[in-house]
Amino acid sequence: MSLRKTVVAAVIERDGGILICQRRRADSHPLKWEFPGGKVEPGESFQAALQRELEEELAIQARIGPEMARAEHRYAGRPPIQLIFYRVREFHGEPVSRAFEQIRWEAPARLAG
């Protein structure tokens, strides 16, 4: 059994912008900006996990699009994390911050680097 955790994240696009989310002050990695998503639970597909996370965090029902990228990251003293990013262009509802300090739509060019 692998100790590696899998985390899924959504690159949500609308009207030329991408939704980014700022972690709460009390969270691990406080006030860092990230794409919404979270851990995949045992027995859950990657897409189902991302749909669940987007409902919990942003109150939207999303159609999960194609996988965009995968990366592996390791925090000091912890097992590696596999990160899987999916494109989301279709969703119902207006995103609201249920789990973040703030959320905002940002131009893709401002996210590079």
Stockholm file with secondary structure:
# STOCKHOLM 1.0

chainA/1-113         MSLRKTVVAAVIERDGGILICQRRRADSHPLKWEFPGGKVEPGESFQAALQRELEEELAIQARIGPEMARAEHRYAGRPPIQLIFYRVREFHGEPVSRAFEQIRWEAPARLAG
#=GR chainA/1-113 SS CCCCEEEEEEEEEETTEEEEEECCTTSSSTTCEECSEEECCTTCCHHHHHHHHHHHHHCCEEECCCEEEEEEECCTTSCCEEEEEEEECEEESCCCCSSSSEEEEECGGGTCC
#=GC SS_cons         CCCCEEEEEEEEEETTEEEEEECCTTSSSTTCEECSEEECCTTCCHHHHHHHHHHHHHCCEEECCCEEEEEEECCTTSCCEEEEEEEECEEESCCCCSSSSEEEEECGGGTCC
//
